[in-house]
Amino acid sequence: MMQVEHQLRCTGCGRVVAQEALKEDFRCPECSHLYEVEYPAWSANSAADSAAQKRNLPNPSALRWLWKERRTSPEHKDQSGVWRFRDLLPILRDEANIVTLREGNTPLYELPRAARSLGLTRVYAKHQGMNPTGSFKDAGMTTALSVAHELGFNWVACASTGNTSAAMAAYAARAGMRSLVLIPEGKIAWGKLSQALDYGALTCQLHTDFDGCVRVLAEVVRRAPVYLLNSVNPYRIEGQKTPAFEIAESLDWQVPDHLIVPGGNLANSSALGKAFLEMKQLGLTDRVPRISVIQAEGANPLVRTMQANGGTELIPVEADTRATAIRIGNPASWRKCIKVIEATGGYVEQASEAEIALAKAEIGAEGIGCEPASAVTLVGLKKLVAKGLVQPSESVVLLLTGHTLKDSDYTIRYHRGDLLTEEEIAPLRPEIEFTRRNTVELDADVDQVLRALEKAVQP
């Protein structure tokens, strides 16, 4: 049985409310900002800071031992890489309401080729694409949908560029609930859409972009008993913060110097920043990493905002990038994201379409596939190294948000040579040509295959 130990604080005016007072769109009625979950006893942003409270904080060594022990438990909630950390996300009244597909516990891979080419000692990739539905969304969906399940909702809904819809539909199906998905017509990778259909979602393609889908959905949840599961939902953030716990645990509770995250709706960077700040507050770690956010040039509202006004007022854009997972021009969590960047001393960068495609192929050359949006992290690392903002001795973790099979058509088109325009290719032509691996068409003849093999091994 979980104790109810959380409250919700507006990230704008600071207004505190209980769960039952939340509006359907999860926005503050006073200032329209988003809420975040706060644990009065120990949250990093909590005003509670007395010596008595510090004596009541959980023991860091005991928590580390408990989380490690749970990995060998037969209980589904313990086998989840989200819920085995449930001591730091007490958001349910009853653990029986947990809906899990054993998400999390994703690998932290080393990237030796990237490290060598950039002159760095340690570069890692935290691959959230290894979750049950193939993306980082599962970590947040298990928590938010479990809350919806506990609250008695039959329907859940999201607007999506793909990954959210796949995760929500899967977890709703697991819970015996119904799901509604709104997607922008023609602007979603088919691999992701196929998942939502397979998991039984009512899927509607709207003649608009992602931000238009969000506007329609806001009215739907106001007028119907449907629970909103987009990243404005603060319980999504609680699940999405758990990869930070896993990263620290994998590195023997040593925090990396840099964490680099793709920037779409900007909830992921917000969640991870929240986690690292909470871990430091609890004494699980002694510092936080710099958290940097990388966007596609064609979907770069955060970059423009930071350049134009230092983050005081969002500059929305009409998003256009082949990295569909981050094709978002009006991100909901931009304020939370900027707070994290400022609190951790992180940076903001952007990547061209050719830079993204090349970086994706370079990650693939490590034996690790990822969806296009994930590859912006490697582009960002290259630029930070070139500017002297990442030092050779520093450790770096790239967050890979989705599996390579989420958008296999992108990969095929890159290697066939018809993904990018001549103008896009021009600045990086030698590097791109070196990484392309198109199929070789031959007759069913051994000699032809041997000649192809001989040619391939030539320097």
Salt bridges, closest charged atoms under 4 A:
GLU38 OE2 - ARG9 NE 2.71
ASP78 OD1 - ARG70 NE 3.82
ASP78 OD1 - ARG86 NH1 2.91
ASP87 OD2 - ARG70 NH1 2.68
GLU95 OE1 - LYS77 NZ 2.52
GLU95 OE2 - ARG86 NE 3.40
GLU150 OE1 - ARG93 NH1 3.98
GLU185 OE1 - HIS207 ND1 2.56
GLU219 OE2 - ARG222 NH2 2.64
GLU219 OE2 - ARG223 NH1 3.81
GLU238 OE1 - LYS241 NZ 2.65
GLU238 OE2 - LYS274 NZ 2.83
GLU246 OE1 - LYS126 NZ 2.55
GLU249 OE1 - ARG84 NH2 2.60
ASP257 OD1 - ARG287 NH1 3.52
GLU278 OE1 - LYS241 NZ 2.70
GLU278 OE2 - LYS274 NZ 2.65
GLU349 OE2 - LYS387 NZ 2.40
GLU353 OE1 - ARG322 NH1 3.36
GLU355 OE1 - LYS383 NZ 3.20
GLU362 OE1 - LYS382 NZ 2.65
GLU371 OE1 - LYS192 NZ 2.92
GLU394 OE1 - HIS258 NE2 2.91
ASP418 OD1 - ARG413 NE 3.71
GLU422 OE1 - ARG429 NH2 2.55
GLU424 OE1 - ARG322 NH2 3.00
GLU433 OE2 - ARG436 NH1 3.05
